[in-house]
Amino acid sequence: MTVQPQPFRFGAVVLAAGASTRMGEPKQLLRLGGRTLLRRTIDTAFASSAWPVVVVLGANADLIRPEVVRLPVLVVDNPEWQEGLAASIRAGMRVVDSFSLSLQAALLLLCDQPNLSPAIINQITDTHRRTGKSIVAAMYDHRPGSPALFARRHFHELTELQGPSGAKPLFARHADSLATVPLPELAADIDTPEDFAAAQQSL
């Protein structure tokens, strides 16, 4: 009798609480290819096997909330969004951690990477299964970054992060447990009107 492998269970946390100060308007709501950047990221998570999908809002939450209110996502407000990414990761990870004990990992996603795809998420999760490393991150610009997958053993650390640098301290702290996936296409993110214009051109 063939034993079927157990499914890999992970949740996704979409970090969408930033103020988009360099853009001059909420970049989460910029439309690229007919969808907002936030919706593109959520749809990418839906197209993977991630569940649940948690969306963290902060700055401009009242403007952004209508974009997600009818979607099957868990929305969490981050009143400490001005602190930076760590506060949003804390808020999202508290939801993931309490959602189900069967979750084996959490995937952190940004909503300003237009080249993010379900195939990239699959590469990240496949690398985790293949290597057994408890942290798997995309590699671009010569350093690990988002998206990044963290096994449950790191959930507690993620809920205690501080400061503007997000989960980067964990990459250094657990270097022996880190695997990276070369994904140079993710270096193209959207922070400024010029970035957005370039993304529209490339699309």
Rosetta blueprint (number, residue, H / E / L):
1 M L
2 T L
3 V L
4 Q L
5 P L
6 Q L
7 P L
8 F L
9 R L
10 F E
11 G E
12 A E
13 V E
14 V E
15 L E
16 A E
17 A L
18 G L
19 A L
20 S L
21 T L
22 R L
23 M L
24 G L
25 E L
26 P L
27 K H
28 Q H
29 L H
30 L L
31 R E
32 L E
33 G L
34 G L
35 R E
36 T E
37 L H
38 L H
39 R H
40 R H
41 T H
42 I H
43 D H
44 T H
45 A H
46 F H
47 A H
48 S L
49 S L
50 A L
51 W L
52 P L
53 V E
54 V E
55 V E
56 V E
57 L E
58 G L
59 A L
60 N L
61 A H
62 D H
63 L H
64 I H
65 R H
66 P H
67 E H
68 V L
69 V L
70 R L
71 L L
72 P L
73 V L
74 L E
75 V E
76 V E
77 D E
78 N L
79 P L
80 E L
81 W H
82 Q H
83 E H
84 G L
85 L H
86 A H
87 A H
88 S H
89 I H
90 R H
91 A H
92 G H
93 M H
94 R H
95 V H
96 V H
97 D H
98 S H
99 F H
100 S L
101 L L
102 S L
103 L L
104 Q L
105 A E
106 A E
107 L E
108 L E
109 L E
110 L E
111 C L
112 D L
113 Q L
114 P L
115 N L
116 L L
117 S L
118 P H
119 A H
120 I H
121 I H
122 N H
123 Q H
124 I H
125 T H
126 D H
127 T H
128 H H
129 R H
130 R H
131 T H
132 G L
133 K L
134 S L
135 I E
136 V E
137 A E
138 A E
139 M E
140 Y E
141 D L
142 H L
143 R E
144 P E
145 G E
146 S E
147 P E
148 A E
149 L E
150 F E
151 A E
152 R H
153 R H
154 H H
155 F H
156 H H
157 E H
158 L H
159 T L
160 E L
161 L L
162 Q L
163 G L
164 P L
165 S L
166 G L
167 A L
168 K H
169 P H
170 L H
171 F H
172 A H
173 R H
174 H L
175 A H
176 D H
177 S H
178 L E
179 A E
180 T E
181 V E
182 P E
183 L L
184 P H
185 E H
186 L H
187 A H
188 A L
189 D L
190 I L
191 D L
192 T L
193 P H
194 E H
195 D H
196 F H
197 A H
198 A H
199 A H
200 Q H
201 Q H
202 S H
203 L L
